[in-house]
Every structure is written in structure tokens, then in C-alpha cells.
Amino acid sequence: MHFVTGGAFNGKSEWVKKQYHLDDLEHSWYSAYKGDEIPELTDKQIIVLEGIEVWIRQMAKNNQADVSRQEWLSISQKWMKWESDDQQRKIVLIGSDISKGIVPMKAEDRVWRDTTGWVYQDLVLRADRVDVIWYGICQKLK
């Protein structure tokens, strides 16, 4: 599992496309920004999930933070199992960093921000690779 994060509109998606040569490879790309749901795993070798902070927000609206976090742990375990069943498979998660700036005034926005931070920490622990993209420049963390 590869987790890619960084600021909004900082080139994360473009970097992933270049990193994995996705113009030349068969892959599946799902975007929460475009209204896609969290997908079922397919037979494609590369699956990109973009905008995971949006899916976290949807989940956090209906659940307490710890429930949402546990649900994401369960989902990420399924992804890791799917990946480990075939060495050619790769899950790439793209999530914008929403932790910077002023703490939101609305309680629901604070829960979303906190839950996203916890989920990202869990993903970083489990990911094989972690990169931060700022202004199109990659900094490899793991």
C-alpha cells in the first residue's frame, strides 16, 4: 500500500500518474472528488483511490470518530490482504492534508479533521511507502 498526501492542488494526482506510468498501464482510478464510492477490489493490478479525506468525512458524519477509525482499519486490512495475494497488485491512496490552518469552529468539522488525522496515522503505519507532495515536489517519508 502506498499513501500519498500533501496540500490540496499540490500535484499529488499528477505525481502518482507519472510515478506509476499510468498513461501506459491498465489501472482503476476512483475519486471521491467526483462522487465515486469506495470500490470493491478488482482484478486490476493498480488501484488508485483519490480523495480519501472526503470518504472519511462521509463516514464521520454518521459515526463517532473511533467507529470511523475502526471502519477504516478494517477497510485498509482488506486492501492489504488483496495486495499481498499477488505481488503485482498495488493500492495507492491519495489524501489531502487538512490538518493545517485554523481549527474549525463547527464540532462536526473538528471531528472530521481529527478522524482524518488518526486514519492517516494508521495508514502511514501500514503503508509500504509514504510520500508527501508539496507544489509538485515529492518528499519520501517511508
Sequence and secondary structure as in RCSB ss.txt:
>XXXX:A:sequence
MHFVTGGAFNGKSEWVKKQYHLDDLEHSWYSAYKGDEIPELTDKQIIVLEGIEVWIRQMAKNNQADVSRQEWLSI
SQKWMKWESDDQQRKIVLIGSDISKGIVPMKAEDRVWRDTTGWVYQDLVLRADRVDVIWYGICQKLK
>XXXX:A:secstr
 EEEEESTTSSHHHHHHHHTTTTTS  EEEEGGGT       S SEEEEE HHHHHHHHHHHS HHHHHHHHHHH
HHHHHHHHHT TT EEEEEEE   SSS  SSHHHHHHHHHHHHHHHHHHHH SEEEEEETTEEEE  
